[in-house]
């Protein structure tokens, strides 16, 4: 139907409004109550519309519009009010046409928005909203032709919040709560000015069961937290709010957009509701699924610390509980605290099961490489989590216990037993264990013999247990494989000698001066330039680079480095640099964590430059004890001799050194070195005092932690070799849901390994049309246990009000997996249920 032409008028809104009405009706009545618009009527011209003024001519007009011209459009104008029904000869025509034109402000708004006349009372009631053109414009984009009074109020309410806000109560409340948390109330004031306050709380009552003599946002949010906490902790007491409120709270707290508001209001409500006092009455095991208050995580952690320290919980339970808390809203704040608790529990169990028995040097190295390294690894991880958490008080009890166990029952005990074999050795070597000086011949030369290129990554102080973790990280990368071997470093186990021993060599010696330098074939091995000379003298097509320089190389430059050289040595130094400085030694385990990430990046950099063969090793290991050392951990005697040329915290170089019960004495020959220098090493873990140096991070001695070094072979495959674990539902589908909750158990079919990796899934209950009718959970299946029962995960879903609309219908429980590098999900697995429960209520929206 063509639009009518609008001429220039005193009030163009009248013409526009009439045009809209004639788009829907053939006959429009216009009653000019205050006798204001005769001039507008007389000058008005609308295409295909005939104008008639009503002035005692009603019967003639009626005959004309109904009989003579039944298809023609008419505008019937009366200068004055509508006659009483009994006196109105055209009442039946007016009622049949359904359209009368008003010229008050509300009527003009109604026309502007192209809304039906029966919505006039809604606009009149909420006129405070419509006096701003921008708000009307924002609302108009949301409207459709089928608006009802309720749907229109809902959309006005949403427009009060934001032009883009969905007209759903949960979305509207999230916006209002965000404003409340920010200390503002502009949107709420607009809602009240618009006369929508009662409607807002009426709908909150319908959907969430919220009732109050003085309804308000702050009152609502306090009741929300109170009722939802009560639903989970005291199910026998009937909460004031419905289960739909619980669905709302779960959705709100998991929203990244509103997490700041949730956290602020959660803290405020925890104080108002005195949650701290309430939590004291609950066993932490009954709180593991709750995360409405940050105090819940603090309570759980406090009890977990005591349970681990007092050995009242198994490792499997502790790991399960800590893993369960990964779903907590607050987990990112407490990941290091949970990590420390998990690691501590595993450390104590591992130590209890460990027998520190040694029969030879080779036996000690093999047992350390196969088993005992794990205790150093767990200790490192505990201290790392402790320091990163900053929670010295919370973890203090656990820290003290673990430090004592580590030092007294492991580190000292192990190395006291090991020292007996060190004392008895006349030649520093362990049969079947590759000696560090043979590294090039044993690991590098075979590649050269078959005309293959090889890159060697040497990380300073990269001890064996860190190497074992790197092996696992490498294997977790797709198409990468890694193989770990243990080698025995030279003595003393310090940088200059260790770096020299890793180069091709016929002879190794210590400089006969006070520098502590090491020589390869009589040439200094100190610094990149000298090492490059030694390497190129043996392999002309070779290069030596620092890791930091390699990382700044462009693609072409790094590819040229690999292409043009048969051997590339890359030197990395973060652990030793951090630990060997007194002011930073306490950060050495953080440096170890960072080193692992940097080495992974270096490996990828080299493989992307077409390096297919990589070796990773270290110059030496180290000992680190986090707490300040006792006096008993230092040697009381000082080294003595004719000439003391170099002294460190764990060794002494000189000539004519006197025998001392606190030291193990070696000649250069016994250590496989040339020259006349003698070496003395404090026994077990004892230190020498050295002015200006730290004492907790040390190396140079003969402990297993110092002398067992990793050698990792890395290969990159052509085909993908990484997959994810499978997850199954325990129990079949086609079951019946009769309550407001659905409890299911999921089973991870295989244990996680380096190549069979964790899978993260989202679970929720949907209608067959795909509408979500419950809360959602993100689940991480990363169980490494070989015990199938320890790979089960119970999940509880809360059904929302939409579930009532699916009563006596089939619904779908879905596991969904996020598509990599997108925000989209695809279905992983599903099973069907039937809902059979009584309707609880009916809602408008």
Beta strands, then each sheet from edge to edge (+ up, - down):
strand 1: 27-31
strand 2: 49-53
strand 3: 73-78
strand 4: 100-101
strand 5: 434-435
strand 6: 454-459
strand 7: 480-488
strand 8: 508-510
strand 9: 518-520
strand 10: 523-524
strand 11: 542-546
strand 12: 567-572
strand 13: 613-617
strand 14: 623-624
strand 15: 641-647
strand 16: 652-657
strand 17: 663-667
strand 18: 678-682
strand 19: 697-698
strand 20: 708-716
strand 21: 723-724
strand 22: 727-729
strand 23: 735-737
strand 24: 741-748
strand 25: 756-757
strand 26: 759-767
strand 27: 777-781
strand 28: 792-798
strand 29: 810-818
strand 30: 825-835
sheet 1: 2+ 3+ 1+ 4+
sheet 2: 5+ 7+ 20- 13+ 6+ 12+ 11+
sheet 3: 8+ 9- 10+
sheet 4: 14+ 19-
sheet 5: 15+ 16- 18+ 17-
sheet 6: 21+ 25+
sheet 7: 22+ 24- 28+
sheet 8: 23+ 30+ 29- 26+ 27-
end
